[in-house]
């Protein structure tokens, strides 16, 4: 990623530049905010890390960044702060916070989150011929809901998550039973997902073998984990219901929180292996 660090504290800038540069990131440190805004206008920044000091509030500075963005995809903004919480950072317009004094482990995790979210943003905005079908909205419509969910997080602190669902043996199924039968399997899968979702959840088809469920406004803390577990259990039974094992879908699920990009869980069907959450 190309990362811009806006921080008057030279020690923290040097630490970030050294750590991330060693991992292959292109890091530019610019302590002057006006000069940094000019870099933002060029449109090739993936992630911005900013300490708004000496200003007491970060939101006016972040709005200044937004006004200088010329690309359809906003860069990931990480607030550098000694005291701010994740909630403070999001309401200021940032995606997340990186607390000072900087922790190398925290820096690594947050940068991976930024990479993940930016990859999702670019994937969803890429024009593909994927339209609404069988109870699922198309990719373009899902992208608009995704952007709206991120915007509501910045404005109101509203929490949203996405379960990404991918058929990892899509090509094998098509080879075994043909495209028409594959679409019948997708229709069955859609019916399972529709039955399990809450009324406020939205299902989108992102590609031939990729789907997503937007979980809006979870009612309690563990609800997203409960949801991915429930989907994985039902899809595991769905897999085992196929007599023709060449047609049985192998499904991978991942749970991503917005707007941080943190991955909280992964599940697989039929294996049902739980992967330890990267961001507990």
Backbone torsions as a table, in degrees:
resi	resn	phi	psi	omega
1	UNK	NA	153.7	171.2
2	UNK	-96.6	117.2	-171.4
3	UNK	-117.5	131.3	176.5
4	UNK	-107.0	124.8	178.7
5	UNK	-107.9	119.9	179.0
6	UNK	-113.6	98.9	-172.5
7	UNK	-156.9	128.1	179.6
8	UNK	-79.7	-13.3	177.3
9	UNK	-83.2	106.9	-174.0
10	UNK	-64.6	-32.4	-178.2
11	UNK	-64.8	-43.5	179.6
12	UNK	-69.6	-37.8	177.1
13	UNK	-61.9	-43.3	-180.0
14	UNK	-65.2	-39.3	179.0
15	UNK	-63.3	-47.3	179.8
16	UNK	-62.3	-45.9	-178.3
17	UNK	-61.9	-42.8	-178.5
18	UNK	-67.3	-48.9	-176.7
19	UNK	-64.2	-48.0	-175.1
20	UNK	-79.6	-32.3	175.8
21	UNK	-62.5	-36.7	179.5
22	UNK	-67.3	-19.9	179.9
23	UNK	-99.3	11.7	173.2
24	UNK	95.4	1.9	178.1
25	UNK	-81.1	148.8	176.8
26	UNK	-94.5	104.6	-172.9
27	UNK	-110.4	129.9	177.2
28	UNK	-119.6	125.3	177.6
29	UNK	-103.6	126.8	180.0
30	UNK	-139.7	103.5	-177.1
31	UNK	-70.5	-23.8	-177.7
32	UNK	-86.4	120.9	-174.1
33	UNK	-64.8	-40.8	-179.2
34	UNK	-64.2	-41.9	177.4
35	UNK	-65.5	-36.6	178.6
36	UNK	-65.4	-39.0	179.0
37	UNK	-61.8	-34.5	177.5
38	UNK	-65.6	-35.7	176.3
39	UNK	-66.4	-37.8	179.4
40	UNK	-62.2	-37.3	-178.2
41	UNK	-61.7	-24.5	-179.2
42	UNK	-70.5	-18.8	170.2
43	UNK	80.1	16.9	-179.0
44	UNK	-116.4	24.0	179.6
45	UNK	-100.5	127.7	178.4
46	UNK	-91.7	-34.0	-175.1
47	UNK	-143.6	136.6	178.0
48	UNK	-120.7	124.9	174.1
49	UNK	-108.2	124.1	-172.3
50	UNK	-137.8	132.2	168.1
51	UNK	-104.8	114.9	-174.0
52	UNK	-73.2	-7.9	-177.6
53	UNK	-51.1	141.5	11.6
54	UNK	-86.5	4.9	178.0
55	UNK	-69.1	142.0	-177.3
56	UNK	-76.1	-30.9	-178.1
57	UNK	-114.3	141.7	-177.1
58	UNK	-85.5	-27.2	-171.1
59	UNK	-58.4	-44.6	178.9
60	UNK	-59.0	-36.7	179.7
61	UNK	-68.8	-41.6	-178.8
62	UNK	-68.3	-37.4	174.9
63	UNK	-62.1	-36.6	175.5
64	UNK	-61.3	-37.3	176.2
65	UNK	-65.0	-48.1	-179.7
66	UNK	-54.1	-42.0	-176.9
67	UNK	-66.4	-21.0	-179.0
68	UNK	-96.4	-3.4	-179.3
69	UNK	-77.3	130.8	-178.7
70	UNK	-113.2	3.7	-179.3
71	UNK	-106.0	157.5	-179.6
72	UNK	-69.4	-29.2	178.1
73	UNK	-98.0	121.4	178.4
74	UNK	-73.5	142.1	174.0
75	UNK	-66.5	156.1	176.5
76	UNK	-72.1	126.6	-178.0
77	UNK	-109.4	123.6	-179.6
78	UNK	-115.3	119.3	-179.9
79	UNK	-78.7	128.6	173.7
80	UNK	-96.3	121.0	-173.2
81	UNK	-157.3	150.8	176.3
82	UNK	-86.5	-21.6	-171.5
83	UNK	-127.5	-19.1	-172.9
84	UNK	-67.8	146.1	173.7
85	UNK	-94.7	171.9	176.3
86	UNK	-58.4	-42.4	-179.8
87	UNK	-62.5	-41.6	177.3
88	UNK	-60.0	-44.1	-177.4
89	UNK	-63.4	-45.4	-177.7
90	UNK	-64.1	-43.9	179.8
91	UNK	-68.3	-20.1	176.0
92	UNK	-80.3	-11.3	-179.3
93	UNK	108.2	-1.4	177.8
94	UNK	-87.9	162.3	176.7
95	UNK	-81.3	-31.7	-177.3
96	UNK	-165.2	177.1	-179.9
97	UNK	-121.3	145.4	172.0
98	UNK	-120.9	109.2	-172.3
99	UNK	-80.4	143.2	174.1
100	UNK	-96.4	146.3	-2.5
101	UNK	-66.0	144.0	-171.7
102	UNK	-70.0	137.0	173.9
103	UNK	-103.7	130.5	179.9
104	UNK	-60.3	-39.2	179.4
105	UNK	-66.0	-44.3	179.1
106	UNK	-62.9	-40.3	178.3
107	UNK	-60.4	-45.4	-179.6
108	UNK	-61.7	-45.7	-178.2
109	UNK	-63.6	-46.1	-176.6
110	UNK	-67.6	-34.9	178.3
111	UNK	-69.3	-38.1	175.5
112	UNK	-62.8	-38.1	175.9
113	UNK	-60.7	-43.6	180.0
114	UNK	-62.8	-44.0	178.1
115	UNK	-60.2	-43.1	-178.0
116	UNK	-63.6	-47.3	-176.7
117	UNK	-67.5	-39.4	179.4
118	UNK	-65.7	-35.8	176.7
119	UNK	-65.1	-39.5	177.5
120	UNK	-64.5	-45.8	-179.6
121	UNK	-57.6	-46.3	-177.0
122	UNK	-70.9	-34.4	177.5
123	UNK	-65.8	-43.8	-176.9
124	UNK	-71.4	-30.8	-178.1
125	UNK	-83.2	-14.2	-179.9
126	UNK	-68.6	131.4	-176.1
127	UNK	-73.4	119.4	175.8
128	UNK	-131.8	155.6	-179.9
129	UNK	-86.0	65.6	-179.4
130	UNK	-121.9	111.9	-173.2
131	UNK	-112.8	170.1	177.6
132	UNK	-61.7	139.1	179.0
133	UNK	-162.2	139.9	170.4
134	UNK	51.8	42.4	178.9
135	UNK	89.6	-2.4	177.2
136	UNK	-110.1	140.9	174.8
137	UNK	-82.8	159.8	-179.5
138	UNK	-77.4	174.8	-174.7
139	UNK	-63.6	-44.3	-178.0
140	UNK	-62.9	-42.4	179.4
141	UNK	-66.8	-38.8	178.6
142	UNK	-65.0	-38.3	178.7
143	UNK	-61.2	-39.6	178.1
144	UNK	-63.6	-39.7	177.1
145	UNK	-68.1	-37.3	176.7
146	UNK	-60.8	-48.3	179.6
147	UNK	-63.7	-37.1	178.0
148	UNK	-65.6	-39.2	179.0
149	UNK	-64.4	-41.0	177.8
150	UNK	-64.8	-41.6	179.5
151	UNK	-64.0	-40.2	178.9
152	UNK	-67.0	-30.1	175.3
153	UNK	-64.2	-45.3	-179.9
154	UNK	-65.1	-39.7	-174.2
155	UNK	-80.5	-41.1	-170.1
156	UNK	-125.3	-0.2	-176.7
157	UNK	70.7	22.9	-176.6
158	UNK	-76.9	132.9	-176.6
159	UNK	-91.0	134.0	175.3
160	UNK	-139.6	152.7	177.3
161	UNK	-138.9	160.2	177.0
162	UNK	-127.1	132.9	167.7
163	UNK	-98.7	115.3	174.2
164	UNK	-90.3	133.7	-176.5
165	UNK	-125.9	124.1	-178.0
166	UNK	-130.0	133.2	174.1
167	UNK	-85.2	106.4	-172.1
168	UNK	-76.7	-17.0	179.3
169	UNK	-113.2	33.5	-179.2
170	UNK	-52.6	-49.4	-177.2
171	UNK	-62.9	-38.8	179.4
172	UNK	-65.0	-38.8	178.9
173	UNK	-65.1	-46.9	-179.9
174	UNK	-61.0	-40.5	179.0
175	UNK	-64.1	-35.5	-175.5
176	UNK	-80.3	-39.7	-171.6
177	UNK	-125.3	-7.4	179.3
178	UNK	93.5	161.3	-175.8
179	UNK	-64.8	-40.5	-177.8
180	UNK	-62.4	-44.4	178.9
181	UNK	-68.7	-34.1	176.1
182	UNK	-60.0	-42.7	178.6
183	UNK	-65.1	-32.4	174.7
184	UNK	-64.5	-38.8	177.0
185	UNK	-65.1	-42.0	177.1
186	UNK	-61.1	-39.3	178.2
187	UNK	-62.7	-40.1	176.9
188	UNK	-65.5	-40.9	178.1
189	UNK	-62.5	-43.2	178.3
190	UNK	-60.2	-41.5	179.2
191	UNK	-61.5	-40.5	177.6
192	UNK	-63.0	-46.0	-177.9
193	UNK	-66.2	-40.6	179.9
194	UNK	-63.5	-39.4	-179.6
195	UNK	-65.6	-35.7	-175.0
196	UNK	-84.9	-23.1	-171.7
197	UNK	-72.9	157.8	170.0
198	UNK	-77.3	164.7	-177.4
199	UNK	-63.3	-30.3	-177.6
200	UNK	-84.9	-9.8	-179.6
201	UNK	-79.2	147.5	-177.6
202	UNK	-123.3	131.7	179.9
203	UNK	-104.0	132.5	178.3
204	UNK	-126.0	148.4	172.0
205	UNK	-103.4	120.2	-174.5
206	UNK	-100.2	-13.8	-178.9
207	UNK	-177.0	-174.1	-179.7
208	UNK	-57.4	-36.9	-173.0
209	UNK	-125.9	16.9	-173.5
210	UNK	-134.0	136.5	-177.5
211	UNK	-138.2	164.6	179.2
212	UNK	-150.6	147.8	177.4
213	UNK	-123.9	119.8	178.0
214	UNK	-87.8	117.1	179.2
215	UNK	-97.1	104.7	-176.0
216	UNK	-97.7	136.7	173.6
217	UNK	49.3	65.5	175.6
218	UNK	-58.7	143.8	-173.3
219	UNK	-85.7	-21.7	178.2
220	UNK	-148.3	162.4	-167.9
221	UNK	-58.5	-42.8	-174.8
222	UNK	-89.1	3.1	-176.1
223	UNK	-58.9	-42.8	179.0
224	UNK	-61.8	-40.9	177.7
225	UNK	-65.6	-41.5	176.4
226	UNK	-59.1	-39.0	-177.8
227	UNK	-66.5	-47.7	-178.3
228	UNK	-67.0	-33.3	176.0
229	UNK	-65.2	-42.5	-179.5
230	UNK	-64.3	-44.8	178.7
231	UNK	-62.3	-43.6	-177.9
232	UNK	-63.8	-40.1	179.6
233	UNK	-63.9	-44.4	-179.3
234	UNK	-67.8	-40.3	-179.7
235	UNK	-71.3	-28.1	173.8
236	UNK	-64.0	-44.5	177.0
237	UNK	-65.3	-36.9	177.8
238	UNK	-59.8	-44.7	178.6
239	UNK	-59.9	-47.9	-174.9
240	UNK	-72.3	-9.8	178.5
241	UNK	-80.2	-3.9	-177.9
242	UNK	-90.8	123.4	175.0
243	UNK	-72.2	-38.8	176.2
244	UNK	-83.4	101.2	-174.7
245	UNK	-66.7	-21.4	176.5
246	UNK	-69.6	-21.6	-179.9
247	UNK	-98.2	-6.0	-177.4
248	UNK	-73.8	121.8	-176.1
249	UNK	-72.6	134.5	170.3
250	UNK	-97.1	125.4	-167.8
251	UNK	-125.0	133.9	176.1
252	UNK	-115.0	133.2	180.0
253	UNK	-123.0	141.3	174.4
254	UNK	-138.2	142.8	-176.5
255	UNK	-110.1	118.2	-175.9
256	UNK	-119.8	133.6	178.7
257	UNK	-96.3	143.1	176.9
258	UNK	-109.6	142.3	4.1
259	UNK	-97.8	14.6	-175.7
260	UNK	-76.0	-29.9	-174.9
261	UNK	82.0	10.4	179.9
262	UNK	-70.5	135.9	175.5
263	UNK	-97.6	117.3	-174.2
264	UNK	-94.9	-23.6	-178.0
265	UNK	-164.8	154.9	169.5
266	UNK	-132.3	146.4	176.5
267	UNK	-138.1	156.7	176.8
268	UNK	-132.7	145.5	171.7
269	UNK	-129.4	124.7	19.8
270	UNK	-92.0	-5.2	-171.1
271	UNK	-68.1	-33.0	-179.1
272	UNK	56.7	36.1	178.5
273	UNK	-84.6	132.7	178.3
274	UNK	-93.3	128.8	176.8
275	UNK	-99.0	131.3	-178.3
276	UNK	-58.9	134.2	-177.3
277	UNK	-59.8	134.6	178.9
278	UNK	-72.8	-32.2	-177.1
279	UNK	-123.6	82.5	-177.4
280	UNK	-65.7	NA	NA
